[in-house]
Amino acid sequence: MFFKKTIRFYYKRHGTNNEAEYYSLILLLKRAITLNIKSIRCFGDSKLIVNHYNRVFNVSEKFVPYLLKVDELAKKFDFISIEWVRRNK
């Protein structure tokens, strides 16, 4: 079974843009898990986050906890991809 669903989160929090991007990805994955979604393709406009997850960029100490949480959540899916898309201007 396949369906396409767009989920957008708007959450204002203290921290850097990259921390907010990670937080949004974590919220998205948690929500997908509660909806019992088994396959997911995530699209994001943060090259840093996408390339951390795909192990293209080295991860600084500051972002290790975030990436570990994303990895933990990713294990709950049969298929997951996180892909970069251009930011709309």
C-alpha positions as a Markdown table, in Angstrom:
| # | Residue | x | y | z |
|---|---|---|---|---|
| 1 | Met | 0.0 | 0.0 | 0.0 |
| 2 | Phe | 1.3 | 3.4 | -0.9 |
| 3 | Phe | -0.1 | 6.9 | -0.1 |
| 4 | Lys | 1.4 | 10.3 | -0.3 |
| 5 | Lys | 1.0 | 12.5 | 2.7 |
| 6 | Thr | 2.6 | 15.9 | 3.4 |
| 7 | Ile | 3.1 | 16.7 | 7.0 |
| 8 | Arg | 4.3 | 20.1 | 7.9 |
| 9 | Phe | 5.4 | 21.2 | 11.4 |
| 10 | Tyr | 5.7 | 24.8 | 12.5 |
| 11 | Tyr | 7.5 | 25.0 | 15.8 |
| 12 | Lys | 9.4 | 28.0 | 17.1 |
| 13 | Arg | 12.1 | 27.1 | 19.5 |
| 14 | His | 15.3 | 28.5 | 20.8 |
| 15 | Gly | 18.5 | 27.2 | 19.2 |
| 16 | Thr | 20.1 | 27.3 | 15.8 |
| 17 | Asn | 18.4 | 26.7 | 12.5 |
| 18 | Asn | 20.1 | 23.4 | 12.2 |
| 19 | Glu | 18.9 | 22.3 | 15.6 |
| 20 | Ala | 15.4 | 23.3 | 14.6 |
| 21 | Glu | 15.8 | 21.3 | 11.3 |
| 22 | Tyr | 16.8 | 18.2 | 13.3 |
| 23 | Tyr | 14.0 | 18.7 | 15.8 |
| 24 | Ser | 11.5 | 18.9 | 12.9 |
| 25 | Leu | 12.8 | 15.7 | 11.4 |
| 26 | Ile | 12.5 | 13.9 | 14.7 |
| 27 | Leu | 8.9 | 15.1 | 15.2 |
| 28 | Leu | 8.1 | 14.0 | 11.6 |
| 29 | Leu | 9.5 | 10.5 | 12.2 |
| 30 | Lys | 7.8 | 10.2 | 15.6 |
| 31 | Arg | 4.5 | 11.2 | 14.0 |
| 32 | Ala | 5.0 | 8.7 | 11.1 |
| 33 | Ile | 5.6 | 5.9 | 13.6 |
| 34 | Thr | 2.4 | 6.8 | 15.5 |
| 35 | Leu | 0.5 | 6.6 | 12.2 |
| 36 | Asn | 2.1 | 3.1 | 11.6 |
| 37 | Ile | 3.8 | 4.2 | 8.4 |
| 38 | Lys | 6.4 | 1.6 | 7.4 |
| 39 | Ser | 8.0 | 3.2 | 4.4 |
| 40 | Ile | 8.9 | 6.9 | 4.3 |
| 41 | Arg | 10.7 | 9.4 | 2.0 |
| 42 | Cys | 11.6 | 12.6 | 3.7 |
| 43 | Phe | 12.5 | 15.7 | 1.9 |
| 44 | Gly | 14.4 | 18.6 | 3.5 |
| 45 | Asp | 16.1 | 21.8 | 2.4 |
| 46 | Ser | 19.0 | 21.5 | 4.9 |
| 47 | Lys | 22.0 | 20.0 | 3.1 |
| 48 | Leu | 23.7 | 19.6 | 6.5 |
| 49 | Ile | 21.0 | 17.4 | 8.0 |
| 50 | Val | 20.4 | 15.3 | 4.9 |
| 51 | Asn | 24.2 | 14.8 | 4.4 |
| 52 | His | 24.7 | 14.0 | 8.1 |
| 53 | Tyr | 22.0 | 11.3 | 7.9 |
| 54 | Asn | 23.4 | 9.9 | 4.6 |
| 55 | Arg | 26.9 | 10.0 | 6.1 |
| 56 | Val | 28.3 | 12.3 | 3.4 |
| 57 | Phe | 29.3 | 15.0 | 6.0 |
| 58 | Asn | 31.2 | 14.4 | 9.2 |
| 59 | Val | 29.0 | 15.2 | 12.2 |
| 60 | Ser | 30.2 | 17.6 | 14.8 |
| 61 | Glu | 29.9 | 16.8 | 18.5 |
| 62 | Lys | 27.0 | 19.2 | 18.8 |
| 63 | Phe | 24.8 | 17.3 | 16.4 |
| 64 | Val | 25.7 | 13.7 | 17.4 |
| 65 | Pro | 22.7 | 13.4 | 19.9 |
| 66 | Tyr | 20.3 | 14.6 | 17.2 |
| 67 | Leu | 21.6 | 12.2 | 14.6 |
| 68 | Leu | 21.6 | 9.3 | 17.1 |
| 69 | Lys | 17.9 | 10.0 | 17.8 |
| 70 | Val | 17.1 | 10.1 | 14.0 |
| 71 | Asp | 19.0 | 6.8 | 13.6 |
| 72 | Glu | 17.0 | 5.2 | 16.5 |
| 73 | Leu | 13.7 | 6.3 | 14.9 |
| 74 | Ala | 14.8 | 5.3 | 11.4 |
| 75 | Lys | 15.2 | 1.7 | 12.6 |
| 76 | Lys | 11.4 | 1.5 | 13.1 |
| 77 | Phe | 10.8 | 1.8 | 9.3 |
| 78 | Asp | 11.1 | -0.9 | 6.7 |
| 79 | Phe | 12.3 | 1.8 | 4.3 |
| 80 | Ile | 13.4 | 5.3 | 4.9 |
| 81 | Ser | 15.2 | 7.9 | 2.7 |
| 82 | Ile | 16.0 | 11.4 | 3.5 |
| 83 | Glu | 16.6 | 13.6 | 0.4 |
| 84 | Trp | 17.6 | 17.1 | -0.2 |
| 85 | Val | 15.4 | 19.6 | -2.1 |
| 86 | Arg | 16.1 | 23.2 | -3.0 |
| 87 | Arg | 14.6 | 25.8 | -0.7 |
| 88 | Asn | 11.8 | 27.8 | -2.3 |
| 89 | Lys | 12.6 | 31.4 | -2.5 |
